[in-house]
Structure formats: structure tokens, C-alpha cells
Amino acid sequence: MPQVTLRPVTAEDHAAWQPLWQAYLRFYETELCEEVSANTWQRLLDASEPTHSTLAWVDGKAVGMVNFIYHRSNWSIENACYLQDLYVDAGQRGLGVGRKLIEHVCATAKAAGCSKVHWLTHQTNATAISLYQQVAERSGFIQFRKAL
């Protein structure tokens, strides 16, 4: 197994984060205008924002990313953490990078006083579901959304 190093993004990491972000969007067959991606990047760098990002590095190359958001919950005193985006380069899957990124978010959220970490994936993402069933419990809830 390769040596994986995790660290929060810095302003100098945009060129490493951007291709992973775009690959993640392609994986989910979606596109965002450049303004949204640029705004997301700026939020990730802003210490006053509740959103964060960490990159996974192998041999000096970013091979995975996770973006996560701390938020209030009406079901607990403590904040919760929404693991919104998780992506590992296709050539690095199955090597434990995704698990390390999830464990990192859980440890970071716990240290920040959060009571839980939660996330979604598409029902067709069998590879991710296989990992997620090993590290978390399935809530049974079904997501609905309405664009505004």
C-alpha cells in the first residue's frame, strides 16, 4: 500500500484540487459554472467559513479530496458534519485512500465538537456503498430535493 499523506488545502493547492473537483463532477455527470467552483474554492480557504477540504497525497501527487461542512443540528446541542464531496482518483481506488479521508473527516469533526458525520451517495455507486457500509451505518432515510 502506498504512503498516503493527508493535509488541509492551502491557497497553493488549487492546481491539485481543481482536477479532482472536476473529475468528481464528471463522475456524477454534472457541470457547475466556473463562478460556483471559484466561490467554493474561496470558501474552502476562508477560516470564517464552516466548509473545509483535505487532499490525499501519494508520492507528491494529489490523488483524493474530501470537502466537508460543519453545521447546526436541531437534534443535538453539538454541530454535525456533512461530508459533502469525496473523490479518489480511479487509479488509486481500493488502496484505502477513501477510508483514510473518511476517518480524517470523522477525527477532525470529533475534535471540533461535532456529534456526527453524515453523507450521501448515489444508489448506483456500488464501490462507494461497499466502503461506506464498512465504516458507517445506513440511516434508512431517502433524500428528496427541490431546486429553487
HUGIJO-V654623 format. One record per residue. N is the residue number from 0. D_LAST is the distance of its C-alpha to the last C-alpha in Angstrom with 1 decimal. Layout:
BEGIN
N | D_LAST
N | D_LAST
END
This chain:
BEGIN
0 | 44.7
1 | 43.8
2 | 43.5
3 | 39.9
4 | 39.1
5 | 35.8
6 | 34.8
7 | 31.8
8 | 30.6
9 | 32.2
10 | 31.6
11 | 34.3
12 | 32.4
13 | 29.7
14 | 31.7
15 | 32.0
16 | 28.4
17 | 26.8
18 | 28.4
19 | 27.5
20 | 23.8
21 | 23.8
22 | 25.8
23 | 23.3
24 | 20.4
25 | 22.9
26 | 23.8
27 | 20.3
28 | 20.3
29 | 17.4
30 | 17.4
31 | 15.9
32 | 16.8
33 | 19.8
34 | 18.2
35 | 15.9
36 | 19.1
37 | 21.2
38 | 19.1
39 | 19.1
40 | 22.9
41 | 23.4
42 | 21.7
43 | 23.9
44 | 26.9
45 | 26.2
46 | 28.2
47 | 26.2
48 | 22.9
49 | 22.6
50 | 21.9
51 | 24.9
52 | 26.3
53 | 29.6
54 | 31.4
55 | 34.1
56 | 37.1
57 | 40.0
58 | 42.9
59 | 41.1
60 | 38.1
61 | 34.5
62 | 33.9
63 | 31.0
64 | 28.1
65 | 26.1
66 | 23.2
67 | 22.6
68 | 21.1
69 | 22.8
70 | 20.8
71 | 21.9
72 | 22.3
73 | 22.9
74 | 25.4
75 | 27.7
76 | 29.2
77 | 28.8
78 | 25.7
79 | 24.4
80 | 23.7
81 | 20.9
82 | 22.5
83 | 19.4
84 | 21.3
85 | 24.8
86 | 26.7
87 | 30.4
88 | 32.1
89 | 33.3
90 | 36.9
91 | 36.7
92 | 35.1
93 | 37.4
94 | 39.2
95 | 37.5
96 | 35.1
97 | 32.0
98 | 33.8
99 | 35.0
100 | 31.5
101 | 30.3
102 | 33.5
103 | 33.0
104 | 29.5
105 | 31.0
106 | 34.0
107 | 32.0
108 | 29.7
109 | 32.8
110 | 34.5
111 | 31.6
112 | 31.9
113 | 29.0
114 | 29.6
115 | 27.8
116 | 26.1
117 | 23.5
118 | 21.7
119 | 20.3
120 | 21.6
121 | 21.1
122 | 23.6
123 | 25.5
124 | 26.3
125 | 29.7
126 | 31.2
127 | 28.7
128 | 28.9
129 | 32.7
130 | 32.6
131 | 30.0
132 | 32.2
133 | 35.1
134 | 33.5
135 | 31.1
136 | 30.6
137 | 28.1
138 | 26.2
139 | 25.7
140 | 22.1
141 | 19.6
142 | 16.1
143 | 13.2
144 | 9.5
145 | 6.4
146 | 3.8
147 | 0.0
END
